[in-house]
Amino acid sequence: MSESHELIPAALNALAARLRTMTNPIPRRVIADPSESVSLADFPFIVLSLDPERKDHSFERKAVGVYLYRFYVAIWVMVGSRQAGLPQLHAHALRWPVGIGQVILADQRISNTVSWSGDGGATGALFTHSVGYLGWGDGQYFGLKFSLPLSIALPTQFG
């Protein structure tokens, strides 16, 4: 794994690379840095960030010398602008949950940048998501917002 200050950027970059392998549906862009601007030619696109709506990111003691950093990544899938028709936008949105689930399940450790994805172990939720109008930057779009829990186990000197 990366140096401690690089753990989250490494996980976001690896997740972006993983999402770029999607074949159904296919994102035109996957952005691991939410400060990048987008244009209408980018639809559908994905933006990754720490999930700003989650208040339960945590750093926990699991055992002597082992800590767990658990955080949530927002996967913003923008399928169209607000000006497009709602039936068309909704039809485009319906294609994303299974595709994203399959691509994450195929590499749950996200290129070994995290210890596991989802709510832990072989069972439990992989992610949650909502669908509807999403504000991003100065734009209003339609799409999905996924919240993906990721966990990194960190060995630490006991002191």
DOVONU-503944 format. One record per residue: x, y, z of N, C-alpha, C in turn; residue in one letter; residue number from 0. Coordinates in steps of 0.02 Angstrom, whole numbers, plus 32768, in hexadecimal, padded with zeros to 4 digits. Last residue first. Layout:
<rs>
+------+------+------+------+------+------+------+------+------+----+-----+
:  n_X :  n_Y :  n_Z : ca_X : ca_Y : ca_Z :  c_X :  c_Y :  c_Z : aa :   i :
+------+------+------+------+------+------+------+------+------+----+-----+
:    X :    Y :    Z :    X :    Y :    Z :    X :    Y :    Z :  A : NUM :
...
+------+------+------+------+------+------+------+------+------+----+-----+
</rs>
This chain:
<rs>
+------+------+------+------+------+------+------+------+------+----+-----+
:  n_X :  n_Y :  n_Z : ca_X : ca_Y : ca_Z :  c_X :  c_Y :  c_Z : aa :   i :
+------+------+------+------+------+------+------+------+------+----+-----+
: 805D : 8065 : 8421 : 8085 : 808F : 844D : 805D : 80AE : 8483 :  G : 158 :
: 8074 : 7FFC : 8399 : 804E : 8007 : 83D7 : 807A : 8030 : 8406 :  F : 157 :
: 8079 : 8028 : 82F1 : 809F : 801B : 832D : 8074 : 802A : 836A :  Q : 156 :
: 8000 : 7FE3 : 8284 : 801D : 801D : 82A5 : 8043 : 8007 : 82E3 :  T : 155 :
: 7FB6 : 7FB3 : 81ED : 7FDE : 7F9F : 8227 : 8001 : 7FDC : 8243 :  P : 154 :
: 7F19 : 7FD6 : 81B5 : 7F5B : 7FF4 : 81BB : 7F7F : 7FD8 : 81F8 :  L : 153 :
: 7EA1 : 7FB4 : 813D : 7EBE : 7F9D : 817C : 7F07 : 7FB6 : 817E :  A : 152 :
: 7E27 : 8011 : 80F5 : 7E6F : 8004 : 80F1 : 7E87 : 7FF1 : 8137 :  I : 151 :
: 7D8E : 800D : 809C : 7DB3 : 8005 : 80DB : 7DFC : 7FF3 : 80CE :  S : 150 :
: 7D03 : 8063 : 8059 : 7D44 : 8043 : 804F : 7D67 : 8041 : 8092 :  L : 149 :
: 7C5D : 8070 : 8021 : 7C8A : 806C : 805A : 7CCA : 8047 : 8047 :  P : 148 :
: 7C18 : 80D9 : 7FAD : 7C3D : 809A : 7FB2 : 7C6B : 809B : 7FEE :  L : 147 :
: 7B8D : 811B : 7F71 : 7BB8 : 8121 : 7FAC : 7BD7 : 80DD : 7FB8 :  S : 146 :
: 7B5F : 816A : 7ED9 : 7B6D : 812D : 7EFE : 7B97 : 813F : 7F3B :  F : 145 :
: 7AEA : 81C1 : 7E86 : 7B20 : 81CB : 7EB6 : 7B25 : 818C : 7EDF :  K : 144 :
: 7ABC : 81DC : 7DDC : 7ABB : 81B4 : 7E19 : 7AF5 : 81C8 : 7E45 :  L : 143 :
: 7A65 : 825E : 7D83 : 7A8F : 8223 : 7D88 : 7A86 : 81FF : 7DC9 :  G : 142 :
: 7A65 : 82FB : 7D37 : 7A3D : 82C3 : 7D4E : 7A6C : 8287 : 7D4F :  F : 141 :
: 7A9F : 839F : 7D6C : 7AA0 : 8364 : 7D42 : 7A6F : 8330 : 7D5D :  Y : 140 :
: 7AD1 : 8441 : 7D69 : 7A9D : 8416 : 7D83 : 7A96 : 83DC : 7D53 :  Q : 139 :
: 7B6B : 849B : 7D90 : 7B3A : 847A : 7D65 : 7B07 : 8451 : 7D8B :  G : 138 :
: 7BD7 : 84CB : 7DD2 : 7BA2 : 84FB : 7DC3 : 7B6C : 84DE : 7D96 :  D : 137 :
: 7BF2 : 843C : 7E2D : 7C10 : 847B : 7E17 : 7BD8 : 84AE : 7E0C :  G : 136 :
: 7B5E : 83E8 : 7E21 : 7BA7 : 83DE : 7E21 : 7BC6 : 841D : 7E05 :  W : 135 :
: 7AC9 : 83A1 : 7E5D : 7AEF : 83DD : 7E50 : 7B39 : 83CC : 7E52 :  G : 134 :
: 7A5B : 832D : 7E18 : 7A98 : 8337 : 7E3F : 7AB8 : 8379 : 7E2C :  L : 133 :
: 79C1 : 82D9 : 7E17 : 79E7 : 8313 : 7E02 : 7A20 : 831F : 7E33 :  Y : 132 :
: 79D2 : 8225 : 7E29 : 79AC : 8263 : 7E22 : 79D8 : 829B : 7E0A :  G : 131 :
: 79F0 : 81A2 : 7E9D : 79EA : 81B8 : 7E57 : 79C1 : 81F7 : 7E56 :  V : 130 :
: 7A67 : 8151 : 7F0A : 7A2A : 8177 : 7EFE : 7A2A : 818D : 7EB5 :  S : 129 :
: 7AAD : 80BE : 7F59 : 7AAA : 80F3 : 7F26 : 7A67 : 8115 : 7F25 :  H : 128 :
: 7B2B : 8060 : 7FAF : 7AE7 : 807A : 7FAB : 7AE7 : 80AE : 7F73 :  T : 127 :
: 7B8B : 7FC7 : 7FA1 : 7B83 : 8010 : 7F9F : 7B39 : 8021 : 7FA4 :  F : 126 :
: 7B8A : 7F46 : 7FD8 : 7BC6 : 7F5F : 7FB6 : 7BC4 : 7FAB : 7FB3 :  L : 125 :
: 7B4D : 7F05 : 8071 : 7B44 : 7F32 : 8039 : 7B87 : 7F45 : 801A :  A : 124 :
: 7B75 : 7E57 : 8099 : 7B67 : 7E9D : 80A8 : 7B63 : 7EC7 : 8069 :  G : 123 :
: 7C00 : 7DE3 : 808F : 7BB9 : 7DF4 : 808F : 7BB0 : 7E3E : 80A0 :  T : 122 :
: 7C88 : 7DD8 : 8095 : 7C67 : 7DBB : 805A : 7C1D : 7DCB : 8057 :  A : 121 :
: 7CC4 : 7E71 : 80E1 : 7CC2 : 7E2A : 80D4 : 7C9C : 7E16 : 8096 :  G : 120 :
: 7C70 : 7F0C : 80E3 : 7C99 : 7EDB : 8106 : 7C8D : 7E93 : 80F0 :  G : 119 :
: 7C23 : 7F60 : 8095 : 7C17 : 7F5E : 80DE : 7C3A : 7F24 : 8100 :  D : 118 :
: 7C9D : 7F8F : 8017 : 7C5B : 7F7E : 8030 : 7C59 : 7F7C : 807C :  G : 117 :
: 7D40 : 7F4A : 8003 : 7D0B : 7F78 : 7FED : 7CC9 : 7F61 : 800B :  S : 116 :
: 7DDF : 7F3E : 805A : 7DA0 : 7F23 : 803F : 7D70 : 7F5C : 802E :  W : 115 :
: 7E5B : 7F7C : 8059 : 7E55 : 7F39 : 8075 : 7E14 : 7F17 : 8060 :  S : 114 :
: 7E99 : 7FD0 : 7FC6 : 7E70 : 7FCC : 8002 : 7E6E : 7F84 : 801A :  V : 113 :
: 7EED : 7FBB : 7F5E : 7EF4 : 7FFC : 7F80 : 7EC9 : 7FFF : 7FBE :  T : 112 :
: 7EE8 : 7F49 : 7F0C : 7F0C : 7F46 : 7F4C : 7F18 : 7F8A : 7F6C :  N : 111 :
: 7E8D : 7F6A : 7EA7 : 7ED5 : 7F66 : 7E98 : 7F00 : 7F69 : 7ED7 :  S : 110 :
: 7E16 : 7F5D : 7EFF : 7E26 : 7F96 : 7ED4 : 7E72 : 7F9C : 7ECA :  I : 109 :
: 7DE3 : 7EF4 : 7F3D : 7E1A : 7F15 : 7F60 : 7E36 : 7F4F : 7F37 :  R : 108 :
: 7D85 : 7EC6 : 7EE3 : 7D6E : 7EE5 : 7F20 : 7DA4 : 7F06 : 7F49 :  Q : 107 :
: 7D6D : 7EB2 : 7E50 : 7DAD : 7EC5 : 7E70 : 7D9D : 7EEA : 7EB0 :  D : 106 :
: 7CED : 7E8E : 7E2E : 7D23 : 7E6B : 7E0C : 7D68 : 7E7C : 7E29 :  A : 105 :
: 7C9E : 7EEA : 7E72 : 7CA3 : 7EA6 : 7E8C : 7CDC : 7E7E : 7E6C :  L : 104 :
: 7CAB : 7F57 : 7E1B : 7CCA : 7F5A : 7E5D : 7CD1 : 7F14 : 7E7A :  I : 103 :
: 7C65 : 7F2A : 7DAB : 7CAB : 7F3D : 7DA3 : 7CCE : 7F42 : 7DE7 :  V : 102 :
: 7BE4 : 7F11 : 7DE0 : 7C0C : 7EDB : 7DC4 : 7C56 : 7EED : 7DBF :  Q : 101 :
: 7BBB : 7F93 : 7E0B : 7BC2 : 7F5C : 7E3A : 7BEE : 7F24 : 7E1F :  G : 100 :
: 7BB6 : 7FD6 : 7D90 : 7BE7 : 7FEB : 7DC2 : 7BF1 : 7FB4 : 7DF6 :  I :  99 :
: 7B4D : 7F8B : 7D53 : 7B8F : 7F91 : 7D34 : 7BC5 : 7FA5 : 7D66 :  G :  98 :
: 7AE2 : 7FA1 : 7DAB : 7AFC : 7F5D : 7DA2 : 7B42 : 7F60 : 7D84 :  V :  97 :
: 7AD2 : 8033 : 7DA2 : 7ADF : 800E : 7DE1 : 7AFD : 7FC9 : 7DD8 :  P :  96 :
: 7ABD : 8062 : 7D15 : 7AFB : 8068 : 7D39 : 7B04 : 803E : 7D78 :  W :  95 :
: 7A43 : 8063 : 7CD1 : 7A77 : 8036 : 7CB9 : 7AB4 : 8033 : 7CE7 :  R :  94 :
: 79F0 : 80C8 : 7CFF : 79E1 : 8083 : 7D13 : 7A18 : 8051 : 7D00 :  L :  93 :
: 7A17 : 813D : 7CBF : 7A2E : 8131 : 7D04 : 7A25 : 80E8 : 7D18 :  A :  92 :
: 79D3 : 8139 : 7C46 : 7A1C : 8134 : 7C46 : 7A36 : 8122 : 7C8C :  H :  91 :
: 7950 : 814A : 7C75 : 7962 : 810D : 7C51 : 79AD : 8103 : 7C4F :  A :  90 :
: 795A : 81CC : 7CA9 : 794E : 8195 : 7CD6 : 7961 : 8152 : 7CB5 :  H :  89 :
: 796D : 8215 : 7C31 : 79A0 : 8216 : 7C66 : 7998 : 81DA : 7C95 :  L :  88 :
: 78F2 : 81FA : 7BF1 : 7931 : 81E6 : 7BD2 : 7969 : 81E3 : 7C06 :  Q :  87 :
: 7895 : 8234 : 7C4C : 7892 : 81ED : 7C3A : 78D3 : 81D3 : 7C1C :  P :  86 :
: 78C5 : 82C0 : 7C52 : 78C9 : 8293 : 7C8B : 78C3 : 8249 : 7C78 :  L :  85 :
: 7926 : 8309 : 7BCE : 78E6 : 82EF : 7BE8 : 78EF : 82BC : 7C1F :  G :  84 :
: 79A4 : 8385 : 7BF5 : 798C : 8349 : 7BD1 : 794B : 8330 : 7BF2 :  A :  83 :
: 79CB : 83E5 : 7C50 : 79A1 : 83FA : 7C18 : 7986 : 83BE : 7BF0 :  Q :  82 :
: 7A23 : 83B0 : 7CA8 : 79DE : 83B8 : 7CBE : 79AF : 83CA : 7C85 :  R :  81 :
: 7A8A : 833A : 7C4F : 7A7C : 837C : 7C6D : 7A32 : 8381 : 7C7E :  S :  80 :
: 7ABC : 8291 : 7C7F : 7AA4 : 82C5 : 7C52 : 7A97 : 8306 : 7C76 :  G :  79 :
: 7AFB : 823D : 7CD8 : 7AE5 : 8221 : 7C98 : 7ACB : 8256 : 7C67 :  V :  78 :
: 7B79 : 8230 : 7D49 : 7B4F : 8262 : 7D28 : 7B3C : 8248 : 7CE3 :  M :  77 :
: 7B9A : 81E5 : 7DD8 : 7B91 : 81D2 : 7D91 : 7B60 : 8204 : 7D74 :  V :  76 :
: 7C08 : 81EA : 7E58 : 7BD5 : 8213 : 7E39 : 7BD2 : 8200 : 7DEF :  W :  75 :
: 7C2D : 8198 : 7EDE : 7C34 : 818D : 7E96 : 7BFA : 81B1 : 7E76 :  I :  74 :
: 7C7E : 81BA : 7F72 : 7C45 : 81CB : 7F49 : 7C58 : 81BE : 7F00 :  A :  73 :
: 7CBB : 814D : 7FEB : 7CC9 : 8170 : 7FAD : 7C87 : 817C : 7F89 :  V :  72 :
: 7CDE : 814C : 8095 : 7CAB : 8143 : 8062 : 7CBE : 816D : 8025 :  Y :  71 :
: 7D4B : 80ED : 8101 : 7D32 : 812B : 80E3 : 7D03 : 811A : 80AA :  F :  70 :
: 7DA8 : 80B4 : 8183 : 7D6C : 80A6 : 815C : 7D52 : 80E8 : 8143 :  R :  69 :
: 7E38 : 8071 : 81B9 : 7E1E : 80B0 : 81A0 : 7DE4 : 809E : 8171 :  Y :  68 :
: 7E66 : 801A : 8244 : 7E3E : 8016 : 8208 : 7E27 : 805C : 81F5 :  L :  67 :
: 7EFB : 7FD6 : 828D : 7EC7 : 8009 : 8289 : 7EA4 : 8001 : 8246 :  Y :  66 :
: 7F57 : 7F76 : 82F9 : 7F33 : 7F76 : 82B9 : 7EFA : 7FA9 : 82BD :  V :  65 :
: 7F93 : 7F74 : 8377 : 7FBD : 7F7E : 833D : 7F9A : 7F7C : 82FA :  G :  64 :
: 7F17 : 7F15 : 83B8 : 7F57 : 7F33 : 83C9 : 7F81 : 7F38 : 838A :  V :  63 :
: 7E8A : 7F38 : 834E : 7EB0 : 7F0C : 837A : 7EF1 : 7F30 : 838A :  A :  62 :
: 7E46 : 7FA6 : 831D : 7E29 : 7F64 : 8314 : 7E4A : 7F30 : 8342 :  K :  61 :
: 7E1C : 804D : 832C : 7E49 : 8019 : 8346 : 7E26 : 7FD6 : 833D :  R :  60 :
: 7DEF : 80B0 : 829D : 7DDE : 8087 : 82D7 : 7E17 : 8059 : 82EB :  E :  59 :
: 7DB3 : 8137 : 8253 : 7DF4 : 8119 : 825E : 7DED : 80F3 : 82A0 :  F :  58 :
: 7D2E : 815B : 81DE : 7D49 : 814D : 8221 : 7D8F : 812E : 821E :  S :  57 :
: 7CA1 : 81B2 : 81A3 : 7CE5 : 819B : 8194 : 7D06 : 818F : 81D8 :  H :  56 :
: 7C1E : 81DF : 81BA : 7C37 : 81A7 : 81E1 : 7C78 : 8189 : 81C6 :  D :  55 :
: 7BD8 : 8235 : 8170 : 7BF7 : 8252 : 81AC : 7C19 : 821C : 81D6 :  K :  54 :
: 7BC1 : 824F : 80C5 : 7BCB : 821E : 80FC : 7BF0 : 8240 : 8135 :  R :  53 :
: 7BC2 : 82AD : 8064 : 7B84 : 82A5 : 8089 : 7B8B : 8275 : 80C4 :  E :  52 :
: 7C38 : 82A9 : 801E : 7C2D : 82E2 : 804B : 7BEE : 82DC : 8076 :  P :  51 :
: 7CA1 : 8228 : 8005 : 7C5A : 8235 : 8006 : 7C4B : 826E : 8037 :  D :  50 :
: 7D2D : 8253 : 7FA3 : 7D14 : 823C : 7FE3 : 7CCB : 8251 : 7FE6 :  L :  49 :
: 7D08 : 8234 : 7EF4 : 7D20 : 825F : 7F2B : 7D11 : 823A : 7F6C :  S :  48 :
: 7CFB : 822A : 7E41 : 7D06 : 820A : 7E83 : 7D1D : 823E : 7EB6 :  L :  47 :
: 7C8D : 822D : 7DBA : 7CBA : 8254 : 7DE4 : 7CBE : 8231 : 7E28 :  V :  46 :
: 7C6A : 81FB : 7D16 : 7C6C : 81E7 : 7D5D : 7C9F : 8214 : 7D80 :  I :  45 :
: 7BF7 : 821C : 7C8E : 7C38 : 821E : 7CAF : 7C31 : 820D : 7CF8 :  F :  44 :
: 7BAD : 8202 : 7BED : 7BAA : 81FD : 7C36 : 7BF0 : 81FD : 7C54 :  P :  43 :
: 7BE9 : 82A9 : 7BD6 : 7BB5 : 827C : 7BEE : 7BB8 : 8239 : 7BCB :  F :  42 :
: 7C45 : 8302 : 7B9E : 7C5F : 82CE : 7BCA : 7C2A : 829B : 7BE0 :  D :  41 :
: 7C09 : 8368 : 7B5C : 7C24 : 8332 : 7B32 : 7C3D : 82F8 : 7B5C :  A :  40 :
: 7BF0 : 83C4 : 7BBE : 7BB8 : 839A : 7BA9 : 7BD0 : 8360 : 7B7D :  L :  39 :
: 7C7F : 83BD : 7C2D : 7C57 : 83DC : 7BF9 : 7C20 : 83AC : 7BE4 :  S :  38 :
: 7CD1 : 83E4 : 7CC9 : 7CB3 : 83B5 : 7C99 : 7C8D : 83DD : 7C65 :  V :  37 :
: 7D66 : 83FE : 7D2C : 7D27 : 8414 : 7D0D : 7D10 : 83E1 : 7CDA :  S :  36 :
: 7DA5 : 83B8 : 7DC4 : 7DA7 : 83BE : 7D7B : 7D63 : 83D5 : 7D60 :  E :  35 :
: 7D97 : 839E : 7E49 : 7D9F : 83E4 : 7E36 : 7D9F : 83EE : 7DEA :  S :  34 :
: 7D93 : 8316 : 7E67 : 7D54 : 8339 : 7E5D : 7D5B : 8382 : 7E49 :  P :  33 :
: 7DEE : 82A0 : 7E1D : 7DFA : 82E1 : 7E3D : 7DBB : 830C : 7E33 :  D :  32 :
: 7DD2 : 8236 : 7DD0 : 7DE2 : 8228 : 7E16 : 7DEE : 8267 : 7E3E :  A :  31 :
: 7D5E : 821B : 7D56 : 7D88 : 824F : 7D73 : 7D93 : 823F : 7DBD :  I :  30 :
: 7D42 : 81D4 : 7CC0 : 7D41 : 81C4 : 7D07 : 7D74 : 81F2 : 7D27 :  V :  29 :
: 7CDF : 81E5 : 7C2D : 7D16 : 81FD : 7C58 : 7D0B : 81E3 : 7C9E :  R :  28 :
: 7C7F : 8194 : 7BF6 : 7CAD : 81B8 : 7BC9 : 7CEA : 81D2 : 7BEF :  R :  27 :
: 7C56 : 80EF : 7C2B : 7C5E : 8136 : 7C3A : 7C8E : 8157 : 7C09 :  P :  26 :
: 7BEA : 8079 : 7BEC : 7C2F : 8092 : 7BE6 : 7C31 : 80DC : 7BF8 :  I :  25 :
: 7B84 : 8003 : 7C49 : 7B8F : 8038 : 7C19 : 7BD9 : 804F : 7C1B :  P :  24 :
: 7BF9 : 7FA1 : 7C0E : 7BB1 : 7FA9 : 7C06 : 7B92 : 7FC3 : 7C47 :  N :  23 :
: 7C7E : 7FA3 : 7C29 : 7C6C : 7F9B : 7BE3 : 7C21 : 7FA2 : 7BD8 :  T :  22 :
: 7CFC : 7FEB : 7C91 : 7CB5 : 7FDA : 7C86 : 7CA6 : 7FD5 : 7C3B :  M :  21 :
: 7D78 : 8018 : 7CAB : 7D74 : 7FD7 : 7C89 : 7D2C : 7FC3 : 7C7B :  T :  20 :
: 7D6E : 8089 : 7CF7 : 7D7C : 8093 : 7CB0 : 7D79 : 8051 : 7C89 :  R :  19 :
: 7D67 : 8055 : 7D76 : 7D29 : 806A : 7D57 : 7D32 : 8077 : 7D0C :  L :  18 :
: 7DF2 : 8043 : 7D8E : 7DC5 : 8009 : 7D8C : 7D84 : 801B : 7D68 :  R :  17 :
: 7E1E : 80C7 : 7D91 : 7E38 : 8099 : 7D5D : 7E0B : 805C : 7D56 :  A :  16 :
: 7DD8 : 80F1 : 7E02 : 7DCB : 8111 : 7DC1 : 7DE3 : 80E3 : 7D89 :  A :  15 :
: 7E15 : 80A0 : 7E62 : 7DCE : 8098 : 7E55 : 7DBC : 80B7 : 7E11 :  L :  14 :
: 7E96 : 80D8 : 7E5D : 7E8C : 8091 : 7E4B : 7E43 : 8083 : 7E3C :  A :  13 :
: 7E79 : 815A : 7E8A : 7E96 : 8150 : 7E47 : 7E8D : 8108 : 7E30 :  N :  12 :
: 7E48 : 813E : 7F0B : 7E1D : 8160 : 7EDA : 7E37 : 8155 : 7E93 :  L :  11 :
: 7EBA : 8101 : 7F46 : 7E7B : 80DB : 7F3F : 7E4D : 80FB : 7F0B :  A :  10 :
: 7F14 : 816C : 7F40 : 7F24 : 812E : 7F1D : 7EE5 : 8104 : 7F13 :  A :   9 :
: 7ED4 : 81CD : 7F92 : 7EDD : 81D9 : 7F4A : 7EED : 819A : 7F23 :  P :   8 :
: 7ED9 : 817F : 800E : 7E99 : 8190 : 7FEE : 7EA3 : 81A2 : 7FA4 :  I :   7 :
: 7F68 : 816E : 8023 : 7F39 : 8137 : 8021 : 7EF8 : 8147 : 7FFD :  L :   6 :
: 7FCA : 81CC : 8034 : 7FB7 : 81BD : 7FEF : 7F80 : 8188 : 7FEB :  E :   5 :
: 7FEF : 81D2 : 80B7 : 7FD0 : 820E : 809B : 7FB9 : 8204 : 8052 :  H :   4 :
: 802C : 8152 : 80C9 : 7FEB : 8161 : 80E7 : 7FC9 : 819E : 80C9 :  S :   3 :
: 8068 : 810A : 8030 : 8074 : 8130 : 806D : 8030 : 8146 : 8088 :  E :   2 :
: 800E : 8077 : 7FF1 : 8030 : 80B7 : 7FEB : 8041 : 80D3 : 8030 :  S :   1 :
: 802A : 7FC5 : 8000 : 8000 : 8000 : 8000 : 802C : 803E : 8000 :  M :   0 :
+------+------+------+------+------+------+------+------+------+----+-----+
</rs>
